[in-house]
């Protein structure tokens, strides 16, 4: 899905008559068994406006990468429908908004339009990327789009809420007997 999105975005940048859509660097983290095949497929694409890179990073370097990014993408899905993607929690901890693949419990983390966006298809992810990045000039302070900045503030607010507050608000009522 991610490589299809990279192709769609690359075509949109090429088709754009103005510099409305910026070039993009996708950094895919991890060292899973499909990494080599993914890297081979990415090289074959010969994209002009999207650079695809892979990296397996130490915890410290991973945190630094998240702090430098403008938008995170989570393709995690839950086989049980109950677990949450810890990568999204990592991203929010760095005040990084996220576009996350939608499934039942994801709404516990991602609130569309507030701290991120959700998608079901590659086409939806491409639409989010185009909308969030249109007009972005690469300067996080001066050049971020209003939509992306709003999501960044929402991710930072989520990170500022401590575990105890979340427990008291969400879990404690379930375990409290009337």
C-alpha positions in Angstrom: 0.0 0.0 0.0 2.7 2.5 0.9 4.5 2.1 -2.4 1.3 2.6 -4.3 0.7 5.8 -2.3 4.2 6.9 -3.1 3.5 6.5 -6.8 0.2 8.3 -6.6 1.7 11.2 -4.7 4.7 11.4 -7.1 2.2 11.6 -10.0 0.2 14.3 -8.2 3.4 16.4 -7.7 4.3 15.9 -11.4 0.8 16.9 -12.5 0.7 19.9 -10.2 1.1 23.1 -12.2 2.4 25.0 -9.3 4.8 24.1 -6.4 1.7 23.4 -4.3 2.8 19.8 -3.4 6.3 19.5 -2.0 8.6 16.5 -2.6 8.5 13.9 0.1 10.9 11.6 1.9 9.3 8.4 3.3 11.5 6.8 5.9 10.3 3.3 6.7 11.6 2.0 10.0 12.1 -1.6 11.1 13.9 -4.7 10.0 11.2 -7.1 9.4 11.5 -10.1 7.0 9.9 -8.3 4.1 12.3 -5.3 4.3 14.7 -6.5 1.5 11.7 -7.1 -0.9 10.2 -3.7 0.0 13.6 -2.0 -0.8 13.8 -3.8 -4.2 10.3 -2.8 -5.1 10.9 0.8 -4.1 14.0 1.0 -6.3 12.2 -0.2 -9.3 9.7 2.7 -9.1 12.1 5.4 -10.1 10.1 8.1 -8.4 11.1 11.7 -9.1 9.4 13.5 -6.2 9.3 10.9 -3.5 12.4 9.4 -1.9 11.8 6.0 -0.1 14.4 5.0 2.5 14.5 2.3 5.1 16.2 2.5 8.5 16.6 0.3 11.6 17.4 2.7 14.4 18.4 2.7 18.0 15.7 4.0 20.4 17.5 7.3 20.7 17.8 7.7 16.9 14.2 6.7 16.4 13.1 9.4 18.8 15.2 11.9 17.0 13.8 10.9 13.7 10.2 11.3 15.0 11.1 14.7 16.3 12.3 15.8 12.8 9.3 14.4 10.9 6.3 16.3 9.8 3.8 13.5 9.6 3.9 9.9 10.7 2.1 7.0 8.9 1.0 3.9 10.6 -0.1 0.9 8.5 -0.7 -1.3 11.6 -3.8 -3.4 11.8 -4.9 -5.5 14.6 -5.7 -9.2 14.1 -7.7 -9.2 17.3 -9.1 -5.7 16.8 -8.1 -4.9 20.4 -4.4 -3.9 20.4 -3.2 -0.4 19.7 -0.2 0.6 17.6 2.6 1.6 19.9 4.2 3.4 16.9 1.3 5.9 17.1 2.0 6.4 20.8 5.7 7.0 20.0 4.7 9.5 17.3 2.3 11.4 19.6 5.0 11.4 22.3 7.1 13.5 19.8 4.1 15.7 19.0 4.0 14.1 15.6 0.6 13.9 14.0 -0.2 10.6 12.3 -2.2 9.2 9.4 -3.2 5.7 10.6 -4.9 2.8 9.0 -8.4 2.6 10.5 -9.6 -0.3 12.6 -12.0 -0.7 15.5 -10.0 0.4 18.5 -7.8 3.0 16.8 -10.3 5.7 17.8 -8.9 5.4 21.3 -5.7 7.1 20.0 -6.4 8.9 16.8 -9.2 11.5 16.5 -9.5 12.6 12.8 -9.0 16.3 12.4 -7.6 16.7 15.9 -4.3 14.7 16.2 -4.2 12.8 13.0 -6.2 11.3 10.2 -7.4 7.8 9.5 -7.7 5.9 6.2 -8.9 2.5 4.9 -7.3 2.6 1.4 -4.2 3.9 -0.2 -6.3 6.4 -2.2 -7.6 7.9 1.1 -4.1 8.1 2.5 -2.9 9.8 -0.7 -5.8 12.3 -0.4 -4.8 13.1 3.2 -1.2 13.6 2.2 -2.1 15.9 -0.6 -4.5 17.9 1.6 -2.1 18.2 4.6 1.0 19.0 2.5 -0.3 21.3 -0.2 1.5 24.6 0.2 4.0 23.2 2.7 7.5 24.6 2.1 9.5 22.4 4.4 9.8 24.9 7.2 8.1 23.5 10.3 7.8 26.9 11.9 6.9 29.2 9.1 5.8 26.9 6.3 3.6 24.3 7.8 0.0 24.2 6.5 -2.7 25.2 8.9 -4.2 21.7 8.8 -0.9 20.1 9.6 -0.2 22.6 12.4 -3.6 21.9 13.9 -2.9 18.2 13.9 0.6 18.8 15.5 -1.0 20.8 18.3 -3.5 18.0 18.8 -0.7 15.3 19.0 1.2 17.5 21.5 -2.0 17.9 23.6 -2.5 14.1 23.5 1.1 13.6 24.7 0.7 16.1 27.5 -2.1 14.0 29.0 -0.5 11.6 31.5 -1.3 7.9 31.9 -3.1 8.4 35.2 -5.4 11.0 33.6 -6.2 8.6 30.8 -6.8 5.8 33.3 -9.1 7.9 35.5 -11.1 9.0 32.4 -11.3 5.8 30.4 -10.6 2.7 32.4 -11.4 3.4 36.1 -15.2 3.8 35.4 -15.2 0.3 34.0 -13.6 -1.2 37.1 -15.5 0.8 39.7 -18.5 -1.0 41.2 -21.6 1.0 41.7 
